[in-house]
Amino acid sequence: MKYRSVGNSGLKVSEIAVGSWMTDLAGSEKMKIAEETIRLAYENGVNFFDCADGYSGGQAEIFLGKILKSYPRSSYVVSSKVFFPTGPDVNERGLSRKHIFENIDRSLKNMQLDYIDLYYCHRFDYTTPMAETLRALSDLVSQGKILYYGVSEEWIGSHLEEAQKIIEKYNLHPLTVIQPQYNMVDRYIEHEIMSVCEKYGIGITPFSPLAQGLLTGKYKKGEPFPEGSRATHQADKQINNLLTDENLAKVEKLEKIAGELNVTLSVLALAWILRKPVISSVITGASKPAQLSANLAAAGLQLSDDVLAKIDSVLDFKPFARHIG
């Protein structure tokens, strides 16, 4: 396993992380498989485990905390998030000082921890002043309940710029990390967000690196969905929306590139994300140990300029640029 710093901080995380978003806790057998996956990750050098208060209604935090309890606290990095409702009351949601302070105590209790390493704002809260949110998070760092804080989805480049001004104005602890979606078919952070992070020394820990499973190569043009795959049961149909003829044609070409390197498409997709130094870690979701074992091969894999050029020709991505004259 290889390790990288999270932005300009001294915190080191494994290039491959394990997330709990898709962890299936329905039944003892599935819980056993989930535990085996987490323990296999730890045994193979994964030290970063991502979670959130909203995953499985808090049960994902409880489950992860129980497993990690058997390892030395200094040997792993754990993250959680705040924003989504944790109860019926109007203040049990969002990024107000009240909800952040109450929610961190809930997450710490769930995970049986004295502190959380990385604490993310799960969404952007348009109803709460940003200064209130950032001052609350900075105060949690001062209290030792969290070590670093960051943001996740819906925080755009202008939000990060505004946050930096507030942090400098009030001399707050820095915003250290962001967790956006990023993969071969969703590169929106390259338009603006990635350069802002490079500017301020903010690390990036992207989720959905395999585009909901599209970049595993399991879905083929003109063929039925594999039994038990996300496309057959995922309620929000995110993967189904990605299964276009255009995307599946790209997958076919990318699989050929992966084959030339003697790696799977999944490994190629993960290594491609890690080509950027601003990426601190890639948060993967694995429903079984075999999937995790396959993904671990991406750690430390260097893609040559020729290979990256081939990939770019397939993806045909053009960063936003406005030209006058």
C-alpha positions as CSV (number, residue, x, y, z in Angstrom):
1,M,0.0,0.0,0.0
2,K,1.1,3.6,-0.7
3,Y,0.2,6.6,1.4
4,R,-0.3,10.2,0.7
5,S,-0.7,13.4,2.7
6,V,-4.2,15.0,2.9
7,G,-3.6,18.3,1.3
8,N,-1.0,20.4,3.2
9,S,-1.7,18.6,6.4
10,G,0.6,16.0,8.0
11,L,-2.1,13.3,8.0
12,K,-1.2,10.3,5.8
13,V,-3.9,8.1,4.3
14,S,-3.8,5.0,2.1
15,E,-4.2,5.6,-1.6
16,I,-7.2,3.2,-1.5
17,A,-9.8,3.8,1.1
18,V,-13.0,1.9,2.0
19,G,-16.3,3.6,2.2
20,S,-19.5,2.6,3.9
21,W,-22.1,4.1,1.6
22,M,-23.0,0.8,0.0
23,T,-22.3,-1.4,2.9
24,D,-25.2,-3.9,3.2
25,L,-26.1,-4.7,6.8
26,A,-29.3,-6.5,6.1
27,G,-28.9,-9.8,7.8
28,S,-26.1,-11.6,9.7
29,E,-24.6,-13.2,6.6
30,K,-24.2,-9.8,4.8
31,M,-22.8,-8.2,8.0
32,K,-20.2,-11.0,8.1
33,I,-19.1,-10.3,4.5
34,A,-18.9,-6.6,5.3
35,E,-16.8,-7.2,8.3
36,E,-14.5,-9.6,6.4
37,T,-14.0,-6.9,3.7
38,I,-13.1,-4.2,6.3
39,R,-10.7,-6.5,8.1
40,L,-9.1,-7.6,4.8
41,A,-8.6,-3.9,3.9
42,Y,-6.9,-3.2,7.2
43,E,-4.6,-6.3,6.9
44,N,-3.6,-5.0,3.4
45,G,-2.5,-1.6,4.6
46,V,-5.7,0.4,4.1
47,N,-5.8,2.9,7.0
48,F,-8.7,5.2,5.8
49,F,-12.3,4.2,6.4
50,D,-15.1,6.6,5.4
51,C,-18.5,6.7,6.9
52,A,-21.4,9.1,7.5
53,D,-24.1,9.7,10.1
54,G,-26.8,9.2,7.4
55,Y,-25.6,5.8,6.2
56,S,-28.1,3.2,7.2
57,G,-29.6,5.6,9.7
58,G,-26.5,5.6,11.9
59,Q,-26.0,1.8,11.8
60,A,-23.1,2.1,9.4
61,E,-21.2,4.2,12.0
62,I,-22.0,1.7,14.8
63,F,-20.9,-1.2,12.6
64,L,-17.7,0.3,11.5
65,G,-16.8,1.6,15.0
66,K,-17.3,-1.9,16.5
67,I,-14.9,-3.4,14.0
68,L,-12.2,-0.8,14.2
69,K,-12.3,-0.9,18.0
70,S,-10.1,-4.1,17.8
71,Y,-7.2,-2.1,16.2
72,P,-4.9,0.5,17.7
73,R,-6.6,4.0,17.3
74,S,-3.3,5.5,15.9
75,S,-3.3,2.9,13.1
76,Y,-6.4,4.1,11.2
77,V,-8.1,7.2,10.0
78,V,-11.9,7.4,10.1
79,S,-14.2,10.0,8.7
80,S,-17.9,10.9,9.0
81,K,-20.2,13.6,7.8
82,V,-22.9,16.0,8.9
83,F,-25.9,17.5,7.1
84,F,-28.8,15.1,6.5
85,P,-31.7,14.7,9.0
86,T,-31.0,12.6,12.1
87,G,-34.5,13.1,13.5
88,P,-37.8,14.8,12.9
89,D,-37.2,18.2,14.4
90,V,-36.3,21.2,12.4
91,N,-32.9,21.6,13.9
92,E,-31.9,18.0,13.5
93,R,-30.4,18.7,10.0
94,G,-28.2,21.1,8.1
95,L,-25.0,22.8,9.1
96,S,-26.0,25.1,11.9
97,R,-23.8,25.3,15.0
98,K,-26.5,23.5,17.0
99,H,-26.8,20.5,14.7
100,I,-23.0,20.2,14.1
101,F,-22.3,20.2,17.9
102,E,-25.1,17.7,18.6
103,N,-24.3,15.5,15.7
104,I,-20.6,15.1,16.4
105,D,-21.5,13.7,19.8
106,R,-23.9,11.3,18.2
107,S,-21.3,10.1,15.7
108,L,-18.6,9.7,18.4
109,K,-21.0,7.7,20.5
110,N,-22.0,5.5,17.5
111,M,-18.4,4.8,16.6
112,Q,-17.1,4.5,20.2
113,L,-14.4,7.1,19.5
114,D,-12.9,10.0,21.4
115,Y,-12.3,11.9,18.1
116,I,-12.9,11.6,14.4
117,D,-10.0,12.3,12.1
118,L,-11.9,13.8,9.1
119,Y,-15.3,15.4,9.4
120,Y,-17.1,16.5,6.2
121,C,-20.1,18.7,5.5
122,H,-22.1,16.2,3.5
123,R,-23.9,18.9,1.4
124,F,-23.9,22.7,1.2
125,D,-26.5,24.4,3.4
126,Y,-28.0,27.5,1.8
127,T,-30.0,28.3,5.0
128,T,-27.0,28.7,7.3
129,P,-24.3,31.4,7.1
130,M,-21.1,29.8,6.0
131,A,-19.2,31.6,8.7
132,E,-21.4,29.9,11.3
133,T,-20.6,26.5,9.9
134,L,-16.9,27.1,9.5
135,R,-16.5,28.6,13.0
136,A,-18.4,25.6,14.5
137,L,-16.1,23.1,12.7
138,S,-13.0,25.0,13.7
139,D,-14.2,25.0,17.3
140,L,-14.5,21.2,17.2
141,V,-10.9,21.0,16.1
142,S,-9.9,23.2,19.0
143,Q,-12.0,20.9,21.3
144,G,-10.2,17.8,20.0
145,K,-13.4,16.2,18.8
146,I,-12.3,16.3,15.2
147,L,-8.8,16.7,13.9
148,Y,-9.5,18.0,10.4
149,Y,-12.6,19.2,8.6
150,G,-13.7,19.4,5.0
151,V,-16.7,19.4,2.6
152,S,-18.4,17.0,0.2
153,E,-20.9,17.3,-2.6
154,E,-22.4,20.6,-3.8
155,W,-19.5,22.8,-2.7
156,I,-18.4,24.5,-5.9
157,G,-15.2,26.6,-6.5
158,S,-16.8,29.9,-5.4
159,H,-17.9,28.3,-2.2
160,L,-14.3,27.2,-1.5
161,E,-13.0,30.6,-2.3
162,E,-15.6,32.2,0.1
163,A,-14.7,29.7,2.8
164,Q,-11.0,30.5,2.5
165,K,-11.7,34.2,3.0
166,I,-13.8,33.5,6.1
167,I,-11.1,31.2,7.5
168,E,-8.4,33.9,7.0
169,K,-10.7,36.6,8.4
170,Y,-11.4,34.8,11.7
171,N,-8.0,32.9,11.8
172,L,-9.8,29.5,11.8
173,H,-8.4,26.1,11.5
174,P,-8.0,25.4,7.8
175,L,-10.4,23.5,5.5
176,T,-8.2,20.5,4.7
177,V,-10.1,18.2,2.4
178,I,-13.0,17.8,0.0
179,Q,-14.9,14.7,-1.0
180,P,-16.6,15.1,-4.5
181,Q,-17.6,12.6,-7.0
182,Y,-14.9,12.0,-9.6
183,N,-14.2,9.3,-12.1
184,M,-13.5,8.9,-15.8
185,V,-17.0,9.8,-16.9
186,D,-17.6,12.6,-14.4
187,R,-14.7,15.0,-14.4
188,Y,-16.6,18.2,-13.3
189,I,-14.0,19.0,-10.6
190,E,-11.4,19.5,-13.3
191,H,-13.3,22.6,-14.6
192,E,-12.6,24.6,-11.5
193,I,-12.6,22.8,-8.1
194,M,-9.4,20.9,-8.6
195,S,-7.3,24.1,-9.3
196,V,-8.8,25.8,-6.2
197,C,-7.8,22.8,-4.1
198,E,-4.3,22.9,-5.5
199,K,-4.1,26.7,-4.8
200,Y,-5.0,26.3,-1.1
201,G,-3.5,23.0,-0.4
202,I,-6.8,21.1,0.0
203,G,-6.7,17.4,-0.4
204,I,-9.3,15.5,-2.5
205,T,-10.8,12.1,-1.5
206,P,-13.2,11.3,-4.3
207,F,-16.1,8.8,-4.0
208,S,-17.8,6.8,-6.8
209,P,-14.5,6.2,-8.6
210,L,-16.0,3.4,-10.7
211,A,-19.1,5.4,-11.7
212,Q,-21.6,3.3,-9.8
213,G,-20.0,0.1,-11.4
214,L,-20.0,1.3,-15.0
215,L,-16.2,1.2,-14.9
216,T,-15.9,-2.3,-13.7
217,G,-16.8,-3.5,-17.2
218,K,-19.6,-5.8,-16.0
219,Y,-22.2,-4.0,-18.1
220,K,-22.1,-4.8,-21.8
221,K,-23.9,-3.1,-24.7
222,G,-26.9,-5.2,-25.7
223,E,-26.6,-7.6,-22.9
224,P,-28.9,-8.0,-19.8
225,F,-27.8,-6.6,-16.5
226,P,-25.8,-9.0,-14.4
227,E,-27.9,-10.7,-11.7
228,G,-27.6,-8.9,-8.4
229,S,-25.8,-5.8,-9.9
230,R,-26.8,-2.3,-8.9
231,A,-28.7,-1.8,-12.1
232,T,-31.1,-4.5,-11.0
233,H,-32.0,-3.1,-7.6
234,Q,-30.6,0.4,-6.9
235,A,-33.6,2.6,-6.0
236,D,-32.3,5.9,-7.3
237,K,-31.2,4.4,-10.6
238,Q,-28.0,6.3,-10.8
239,I,-26.1,3.5,-12.5
240,N,-29.0,3.0,-15.0
241,N,-28.7,6.6,-16.1
242,L,-25.0,6.0,-16.9
243,L,-25.6,2.9,-19.0
244,T,-25.8,4.8,-22.3
245,D,-24.5,3.4,-25.6
246,E,-21.9,6.2,-25.6
247,N,-20.6,5.3,-22.2
248,L,-20.7,1.6,-22.9
249,A,-18.7,2.1,-26.1
250,K,-16.1,4.0,-24.1
251,V,-15.9,1.2,-21.6
252,E,-15.2,-1.3,-24.4
253,K,-12.2,0.8,-25.5
254,L,-11.0,1.4,-22.0
255,E,-11.1,-2.4,-21.3
256,K,-8.7,-2.9,-24.3
257,I,-6.3,-0.4,-22.8
258,A,-6.5,-2.2,-19.4
259,G,-5.9,-5.5,-21.1
260,E,-2.8,-4.2,-22.7
261,L,-1.5,-3.4,-19.2
262,N,-2.7,-6.8,-17.9
263,V,-4.9,-5.1,-15.3
264,T,-8.7,-4.9,-14.8
265,L,-10.7,-1.9,-15.9
266,S,-11.4,-1.2,-12.3
267,V,-7.7,-1.0,-11.5
268,L,-7.1,1.2,-14.5
269,A,-9.9,3.6,-13.5
270,L,-8.6,3.9,-9.9
271,A,-5.0,4.4,-11.0
272,W,-6.2,7.0,-13.5
273,I,-7.7,9.1,-10.6
274,L,-4.5,8.7,-8.6
275,R,-2.5,10.2,-11.5
276,K,-3.2,13.6,-9.9
277,P,-1.0,14.6,-6.9
278,V,-3.9,16.6,-5.4
279,I,-5.8,13.3,-4.9
280,S,-5.1,12.1,-1.4
281,S,-7.1,8.8,-1.5
282,V,-9.8,7.1,-3.6
283,I,-12.8,6.0,-1.6
284,T,-14.0,2.6,-2.9
285,G,-17.0,0.6,-2.1
286,A,-16.7,-3.1,-2.0
287,S,-19.5,-5.5,-1.2
288,K,-17.3,-8.5,-0.9
289,P,-13.6,-9.2,-0.1
290,A,-12.8,-10.3,-3.7
291,Q,-13.8,-6.9,-5.0
292,L,-11.6,-5.2,-2.5
293,S,-8.6,-7.5,-3.3
294,A,-8.9,-6.6,-7.0
295,N,-9.0,-2.8,-6.3
296,L,-5.9,-2.9,-4.1
297,A,-3.8,-3.5,-7.1
298,A,-4.3,0.2,-8.1
299,A,-2.2,1.5,-5.2
300,G,1.2,2.6,-6.6
301,L,0.3,1.8,-10.2
302,Q,1.9,4.4,-12.4
303,L,0.3,5.1,-15.8
304,S,2.7,6.2,-18.5
305,D,2.1,9.4,-20.6
306,D,1.3,7.2,-23.6
307,V,-1.4,5.3,-21.7
308,L,-2.8,8.5,-20.3
309,A,-3.0,9.9,-23.8
310,K,-4.8,6.8,-25.0
311,I,-7.3,7.2,-22.2
312,D,-7.8,10.9,-22.9
313,S,-8.5,10.1,-26.6
314,V,-11.3,7.7,-25.5
315,L,-12.8,10.0,-22.9
316,D,-12.7,13.1,-25.1
317,F,-13.0,15.5,-22.1
318,K,-12.7,19.2,-22.6
319,P,-12.3,21.4,-19.5
320,F,-14.6,24.5,-19.6
321,A,-12.9,27.5,-21.1
322,R,-14.4,30.7,-22.4
323,H,-12.6,32.4,-25.2
324,I,-13.2,36.0,-26.4
325,G,-12.2,37.2,-29.8
